[in-house]
Amino acid sequence: MNRGFFHSIALFCLLLLATGCSNFQKLLKSNDVSKKYQAALEYYEQEEYYRASQLLDQVTDLMAGTEEAEKAQFYRAKSHYMQGNYILSDAYFRSFFTTYPRSPLAEEAMFMQAQSLYQQSPSYEEDQTPTVTAIEAYEEFLVRYPNSEFAPQVNKTIEELYLKLDKKDFNQARLYYQLRYWRSAAVALNNFLQEHASSPYAEEASFLRLDAQYRFALESVPDKQEERFDQAVDYFQAFVDMYPDSKYKREAERVYEAVQSSLASLRKSNQQNS
């Protein structure tokens, strides 16, 4: 094939694109609600979500009270979701299942509203308020539709989001340890274990709590050391009871031996001074 043929094909494609853009612009300026709505559905089926949403944004509110209003509102929400406009899709899906609670599409709309919130959940380092909001939306969905086809996915996503919250809380507690704020680390790690006992981070947190408590006791004033070393012994026992085959077991045993050595020296010194 020669260069002229490819040039002709390129020109033809550009012509089609220009015609399509021209037709779309005419639709946007048109006052024909029905024509806009039908075109929006066609764009949606062709996965041209931007154009679909532009037209549906114009006509959905004007279609209130008509037979097609329900479908228009649903597809407006979904076309925005497909573009990544999650704040808008959240609002539109919520409005849909509030307005049409008995609609055949209400279940999917409620699920997609939760999905919209999920998409707004940030990385674990950031504020997790959106994550908590997403979890609440998914849990509300399960209450309303416990046997939904979406239930397995919802349960899996809830677990993922709780794990993100676990990770944030664990990293906040571990930060005290990394900064060598031993007292704060021991307290924060203890609180983490009380609130996240089944977390995948609990094993490491339990070891770090033991080590932080030992180091805190070492730096304490003499009058407070014995009770703080005793607390470290309790933390060691809790650790080995819960994680007998832990990868941290050998390190934990070394900390425990150091605690026992410190206690023996402390008690011997106290006896000599008494």
C-alpha positions, 0 to 999 in steps of 0.5 A: 500500500502506498503513502497516499492510501494511508493519508486518505485513511487518516483524513477519513478518520479525522473527518469522522471524528470532526463529524462526531464532535459536531453532532455531539455539540449540536446535541448539547445545545439542543432542547430535545430532552428525549433525543439527548437521553437516547443519545446518552444511552448510546454513548454509555453503551459505547463506553463514551462515559464523558459524553453520556454524563454530559448529556445526562447531567443536562436532562436527568432533572428535567425528566423527573416524573417520567418513566425514564427518570429512574434509569436516567438517574442511575446511568448518570451516576454510573457514567460519572463513576466510570470516569473516576468522578467518585464524589459525584457518583457517591452523591448520585447513587445515594440520591438514587436509592433514597428516591427509588428504594424499591427499584430493581436497580436500588441494590446495585446503586447502594453497592456502587455508592459504597464503591464510590466511597471505597475509591476515595479511601486514601493510603494508610498514612493519611486521615482514614475518615473516608475509609471508615465511611466506606466501611459503614456504607458496606456494612449498611449494604449487607444489613439491607441485602445480606444475600446479595450477589455482591456480598462476597465482594463486599465482605472481602473489601471490608476486610481490606479496609479494616486491614488498612486501619490496622496498618495505620494504627500499628505504624503510629504505635511503632513510630514511638518505638522507632523514635525511642520514646519507650514509654509512649511506645509501650503504651501505644503498642499495648493499646493497639493489641487491645483494640486489634487482637486479631490483626496480622500486625499483632505478633510484631506489636506484641514483641515490640511492646515487650522490648519497649517496656524493657527499655523503658524500665532500664531508663526509669528511676530506681524506685520504679524499675522493679515494677516496670521490669515485672511488667516486661515479664508479663508481656514476655509471657503473653507473647510466648503464650500467644505466639509460641512459634513466632519468628521473634521468639529468639529475640524475645527470649534474649530480652527476657533474659536481660529483664531477668538479669536486670531484676536479679541485679536490682533485687541484690542491690536492694537487699544490700541497701536494706 
